[in-house]
Amino acid sequence: MLSAPEPSTTGRNVLGAVVIVAALILQVSVANRLPLPGGVQPDLVLLAVVALALVSGSMTGMVAGFSAGLAADIIPPADHTLGRYALVYCLIGYVCGLASAEMDRQSLVPFFAVAAGALAGTVLYAATGMMLGDPRATWSTVIRMVPLQVLYDVIASPFVVWAVLRVTRRYERGGERPSRDGLSVPPARYRAMSGRSGSL
């Protein structure tokens, strides 16, 4: 039996770029306009970076995080020092990418990654603001914002993270058939199974 063709690097890059652009548009046009308690909104861009990192690994997560963060630093209503989001999202993408190997064994990994990413993102963003002399970045603000940021990101994660995971996994599978129980088979595992079995 012939294995499914390996998805091209260009295709993965294009898919990642589309995901990031869509997250940025939704963040600016929808999420930032939500009148939520505490004046905190879910970070859809962060969720997209976490999802891409979980699917493709730490290197892709780092590159996607830097690209998405740099775009978030530039797109209005950006009112902070250029590069803060790029640094924060780059670090979060790399760290969350380290957990990509656990995706097939632990179904709760995305939720833990989102919670940890939201916590780390808020703290790192505030810490860089303090180092750069941003008067709005104080520990009292961080303590007030962290619980709400984590809560809103976890609530929004099924709509963003799982959507990104489904789209990227479907692309990675290509023409592979789903398993009988309806669960998706990761491409690496599928190729390994195909190589061992020889024929069906």
C-alpha positions in Angstrom: 0.0 0.0 0.0 1.3 3.4 -0.9 1.6 5.9 1.9 -0.1 9.4 1.6 2.2 12.1 0.1 4.1 14.2 2.6 2.5 17.7 2.8 4.9 20.3 1.4 6.7 22.8 3.6 5.2 25.6 1.5 1.7 24.4 2.1 2.3 24.3 5.9 3.7 27.8 5.8 0.8 29.1 3.8 -1.7 27.4 6.1 0.0 28.8 9.2 0.0 32.3 7.6 -3.7 32.0 6.9 -4.4 30.9 10.5 -2.4 33.9 11.9 -4.1 36.4 9.6 -7.6 35.1 10.4 -6.8 35.3 14.1 -5.5 38.9 13.8 -8.6 40.0 11.9 -10.9 38.3 14.4 -9.0 39.8 17.3 -9.2 43.4 16.0 -12.7 43.3 14.6 -14.5 41.0 17.1 -12.6 40.1 20.3 -11.3 43.6 21.1 -14.8 45.0 20.9 -16.4 42.5 23.4 -17.6 44.4 26.5 -16.4 41.7 28.9 -16.1 42.3 32.7 -12.7 43.5 33.8 -11.8 45.1 30.5 -10.0 42.0 29.4 -10.6 40.2 26.1 -9.6 36.7 24.9 -6.3 36.6 23.1 -7.2 34.8 19.8 -3.8 35.4 18.3 -2.2 33.6 21.3 -4.6 30.7 20.9 -3.7 30.4 17.2 0.0 30.4 18.1 -0.5 27.7 20.7 -2.5 25.5 18.3 0.1 25.8 15.6 2.8 25.0 18.1 1.0 21.9 19.4 0.4 20.6 15.9 3.8 21.3 14.3 6.3 21.5 17.1 8.5 24.1 18.8 10.3 25.5 15.8 7.0 26.2 13.9 5.5 27.6 17.2 8.5 29.9 17.6 8.3 31.3 14.1 4.6 31.6 14.1 4.7 33.3 17.5 7.3 35.8 16.4 5.4 36.6 13.1 2.0 36.9 14.8 3.5 39.0 17.6 5.2 41.3 15.3 2.0 41.8 13.3 0.1 42.4 16.6 2.8 45.0 17.5 2.1 46.9 14.3 -1.6 46.6 13.7 -3.7 49.4 15.3 -4.6 50.1 18.1 -1.0 49.1 19.0 0.1 51.5 21.8 3.2 49.8 23.2 6.9 49.4 22.3 7.5 47.5 19.1 8.5 43.9 19.7 6.9 43.1 23.0 4.2 40.8 21.6 6.8 39.3 19.2 9.0 38.3 22.1 6.2 37.0 24.2 4.4 35.0 21.5 7.8 33.6 20.3 8.6 32.2 23.7 5.1 30.8 24.2 5.1 29.2 20.8 8.4 27.5 21.5 7.4 26.2 25.0 4.0 25.0 23.8 5.6 23.3 20.9 7.6 21.2 23.3 4.3 19.6 24.3 3.4 18.6 20.8 4.6 15.0 21.4 2.0 14.6 24.1 -0.9 15.5 21.8 -1.6 11.9 20.8 -1.5 10.6 24.4 -3.2 13.4 26.4 -6.4 14.9 25.0 -6.3 17.7 27.7 -2.9 19.0 26.5 -4.5 21.9 24.5 -6.4 23.1 27.5 -3.4 23.0 29.8 -1.3 24.7 27.1 -3.9 27.5 26.7 -4.1 28.1 30.4 -0.3 28.1 30.7 0.1 30.3 27.7 -2.4 32.8 28.9 -0.7 33.0 32.3 2.8 33.2 30.9 1.7 35.7 28.2 0.2 38.1 30.7 3.1 37.9 33.1 5.8 38.2 30.4 4.0 41.1 28.7 3.8 43.0 32.0 7.4 42.1 32.9 8.7 43.5 29.6 6.5 46.6 30.1 8.1 47.2 33.5 11.6 46.8 32.1 10.8 49.3 29.3 9.2 51.8 31.8 5.5 51.4 30.7 3.5 53.1 33.6 0.5 50.8 32.8 2.5 47.7 33.6 2.3 47.0 37.3 2.0 43.9 39.4 -1.3 45.0 40.8 -2.6 45.1 37.2 -1.1 41.7 36.5 -2.8 40.2 39.6 -6.1 41.6 38.5 -5.8 40.6 34.9 -4.3 37.1 35.1 -7.4 35.2 36.4 -9.7 36.8 33.8 -7.2 36.4 30.9 -6.8 32.7 31.7 -10.6 32.2 32.1 -11.5 34.0 28.8 -8.8 32.2 26.8 -9.8 28.8 28.1 -13.5 29.6 27.3 -12.5 30.7 23.8 -10.1 27.8 23.2 -12.7 25.4 21.8 -13.6 27.9 19.1 -10.0 28.7 18.1 -7.6 25.9 19.2 -9.8 23.0 18.2 -10.7 24.7 14.9 -7.0 25.2 14.0 -6.2 21.6 15.1 -8.9 20.2 12.9 -7.9 22.2 9.9 -4.2 21.5 10.2 -4.7 17.8 11.0 -7.0 17.5 8.0 -4.3 19.1 5.8 -1.6 16.8 7.3 -3.7 13.7 6.7 -4.2 14.5 3.1 -6.0 11.5 1.6 -5.6 9.3 4.6 -8.8 7.5 5.8 -10.1 8.2 9.3 -10.1 5.3 11.8 -13.2 3.3 12.6 -13.8 5.1 15.8 -13.9 8.5 14.1 -10.7 9.8 15.7 -8.0 11.3 13.4 -4.8 9.4 13.0 -1.6 11.6 13.2 0.3 11.5 9.9 3.5 10.2 11.4 1.8 7.4 13.2 -0.2 6.6 10.0 3.0 6.4 7.9 4.6 4.2 10.5 1.6 1.9 10.6 1.5 1.7 6.9 5.3 0.9 6.7 4.9 -1.9 9.3 1.9 -3.6 7.8 3.1 -3.8 4.2 -0.4 -4.5 2.9 -3.9 -4.5 4.1 
